[in-house]
Amino acid sequence: MKIIELEKNLSYEEIRRNWRKYFYQAHSEWEIKRVKRLLIEELFEHYTGKIDMLEMHVPFTKYEYAFQMMDNTAKYKGKKMLVEMGDNVNADMLSYFYHADSSTETPMQELNNFIRFLRTAEKVYDYILVMITNHDNRIYKFIDKMIKGKDQARALMEFVTSYSDIFEKVKLNKTVVVNDYILQIGSAIMTHFEDNSIVPATVARNIVKYLYPRIEKEWDTVFQAHTHCQLKLPVDRKLVIETGACCGMFDYWRNGKMNGKGKAGSVGYATCEMKNGVAIPNLSNFVFCEWEAWL
């Protein structure tokens, strides 16, 4: 009742001039994450050097290829950056796929292996950016599904240590967490959209259509993880590269169903060189290591 009386006693002009005093405007979680991401992106807006992009899926990582990548980059004369493209750990124990998974590693064991790898990578790279995507967020999804009350689930999530907190605690000095599925370094965008298709190049074409009206800064190249396939395709004056994943076969891919018809995955990673924040097209590519496992 007091609020209604207050509104009646104020003129439109007074409310209009001082609207911040009378109206509360909430910001979505996305807006807050975007501001944090842009602060990181500003640091590398004019980056010159090499960038390696890796999707690991610990504990199924093909480390021989990850070290092959680092061996090649260690010889590079200039700044070196590693972008972990998300799905850093598999975390199947916290998913519906757990009963079809042969891995016995706990999420914490997987995370320890990932941290061990990052510590090694810091000996090669000047900067490491870690994107957090669907597999990494499985613990939060697990809590949300197990606890039906929205407020109770959020309260419990506050007790879960974030990746940033963990990396700070274990003294990862060159590693920065990007809590997002999208990241822009100069003219190159790194994405981990949860999209897939059995028709080759569909995801690549859709990414360009989706990003065109939604990305504020200039861009010319996009690297997409998640699909476990590799591709390099010019689309409407943009260059799209699907990075592949540097990991082995998952049990739930071989479940008696004809999954992935017409689209065999490949193991590998992606790399590019950049000058003054511009990705060089002929030095931007995926690196093929092997095809997905035979039946």
N, C-alpha and C positions, 0 to 999 in steps of 0.2 A: 504493500500500500504506500509506503514512504517513497518508493522508487517512482510509482505512478504520479504521486503528488509533485515530486521533484521535476519530472518531465513537463508537467502542466505549467509549472511556474517559470520555465525557461523559454526564452524566445528561440526561434529557429536560428537566428543570426548568432546568438551566444553559443548554442550547441555546435553550430557549424565551425565557429572559430576555435572551439576548445574540444573538438570531438574526441581527442585522445584521452581526455579526462573521464568521459562518459561511456566510451565503448571499448571493450576488450577485444583485441584481434589475435586469434591463435595462429601459430605457424605450424604447418605440417612438418612431420619428421623429415620428409624429402627436402623441404626448403632448408632446414638446419644442416642436413648432410651435405647439400650442395654448397653452402657457404664454406664449410670445412674443406671440401674437395677443391674449391676454387683457390683457397689459400695455398694449398699444396701445388696446384697447377701453375700459379704465378711464379713459383720458384724456378720452374723449368720452361718458361714461356719462350726463351731464346736459346734453348739447349743446343749445344753442338757436341756430337759424339755418337757412340753406338748404343743401341738399345736391344737387349735380348728379352723375349717374352716366353714364359714357361707356365704350363698348367701341369701340376704334379700328381695330384690324387694320391698322396701318401696313404697307405703303405705300398701301393701298386706302381710306384715310380720306377721308370727305366733309368736308373742312375748312370748307367754307362753313357747314355746319350746326353744327359744333363752335364756330365763332366766333359764330354766331347765339346759341348757348347762353350763351357767355361774355358777349356784349353784354347780354343780358337780366339775367344775374346781377350784372353790374357795377353795375346801377342799384339793386340790393337794399340796403336799409339794415339791416345786421346782419352777423353772422359768415357766411362762405361756405366751403363745403367741396366739393372735387371728389374723387369716388371713381372711379378708373380700374378698371373692372370685370373686368380680365383680358383676355387675347388682345390685348395692347397692340401687339405686332408679329406679323406673319403667319408669318415664318420658314419659308416654303415651301421654301427651298433645303435645309432640313434635314428634309424630309418626303417621303413617297411621292408627294405631289402636285406635286413640282417640275417634272416633265416636262409637266404639263398647265397650268403657270402661266406667264403672259406677263411677269411681273415679273422684272427683271434686277437688282434691288437685293439686295445682300448683307445678311445679318442685322445686321452692324455699321452699314451705311447706314440700315437701318430703325430701329435703336436710336438713331442720331444724330438722325433726324427726330423720334422720340418725345421725346428729351431736349429738342430745340429747342421742341417744343410745350409740354412741362412748364415750361420756363423762361418762356414767354409766359404760361401759365396762372398761374404764381406771382405775376404782376402783378395778378391779379384775386382769387384765392382766398387765404384765411388758412391753409387746410390742404389738402394733397393726399395721398390714400392710394392706393397702387398695388398692386392685387392681382396675384399671379403665378399664371397658370393654364396650360392645356394648350398653346397656341401658344407662350407664353413659355418653356415648359420643353422645347421641341423639341430644343434642343441637348443636353440631358441624355439624352433618349430616343434621340437619334441616336448618341451615344457608347455607350449601353447596347446598342444593336442591332449596332453595328459591331464592338465588342469583346466577345467571347463570355465572357471570364473576368470574373466578378463583381468580384473584388478589384482586377483591373487597371483595370476601368471606373471603379470608385470612386476609385482612385488618380489617374486622369487627370482626373476631375471636380474634384478639389481644385485643379487648375491653372486652372480656368475661373472667371473673375471673376464674382461675384454681382451682381445688380441693386443691392443695397444699397451694395456697394463702388463701383460705377460712379457712382451718384447722389451719393455722398459726394465722390468725386474731382472731379466736374464742378460741385460747389458748388450742389446743389439744396437750398436751405435750408428750404423748407416741405414737402418731399416725404418721405413715409415709406413704406417697402416693407412690405406685408403678404404674406408668402410663403405664401399660402393661397388656397383657392377659396371661403372663407366668412369673413364679417366682420360683427360686430354693432355698430351705432352706436345707443345707447339702445334703443328698442323696435323698431328696423328692422334686418333682417338682409339683407345683400347676399350673393348666392350666384352661383357660376358652375359649377353642376353640369353635367357632360358628358352631359346627357340631352336627348332630342329626341323628337318625335312628330308624325306627319302629322295627328293628331286634335287640333284646337284645344282648349286648356284641360287637356289630359292632364298636361302637365308641371306646371302650376300646382297641380292637385289632388294630384299625387304629392308635390310639395314639402311641402305642409302635412302630409300623412300621415307623411312621413319625419322632418320636424323636430319634430313634437309631442313624441315621447318622448325626443328627443336634445338639445334645447337647454335649458340649465340656467336661464338668465336669462329674465325676462319678455319677450315679444315680441308684436307685433300686425301687423307688416307685413314682407313679404319682397319684395325686388327680385331677379329672376333674369335674368342675361345668358345668353349662349351660343346661344339658340334663333334669334336674328336675326328674331324676331317680337315683336309688341307686344300686350299684353293687360292689362286691369285687371279682377280678379275677386275677389269676396268668397267665401272658402271656410272654412266652420266657424269663424266669428268672426275669421278672419284675412284680411288683404288681400294678394293676390298681384299683382305687377306685373312683366310681362316687358318688359325695357327696350328690346329691339331693339338693333341695332348701327349705328354711324355710319360705315358703309363701303359700298363698291360691291360689284359682283358678282365672284365668283371663277370662274376658268375651269373648275374641276373641278365646278362646279354645272351647267354646260352641256356635258355629255359624251355626249349622245345617249340618255341614260336619263331616264325620267320621274321625276326626283327631286323630293320635296316635294309630291306630289299632294295637293290639298286644303288646302295651307298655304303661301300666298305670303308671303315675308318682307317686312319693312318697315324702312326706314332711319330712325334717330332716336336718342333717348336718353331718360333718365328724370330726374325731379326731385322733391324733396319739401321741405317745411318742417317743422321740429321745434321743440318748446318743452319745455324741461326734460327732454330725453331721450325725448320722446314724439312720434312721427310723427303729423302732422295728416292724417287720411284724405282730406279734400277738397282738400288741397294736395299730395297725393302722386299722381303720374300719369306716364304716358309722354308724350313729345312726338313726334308723327308728323311726319316730314319728306317722305318719298316712299316709294312701293312699290319692291320689287326690280325690276331691269331687265327690259324686255320680251325675249321670244325674238327 
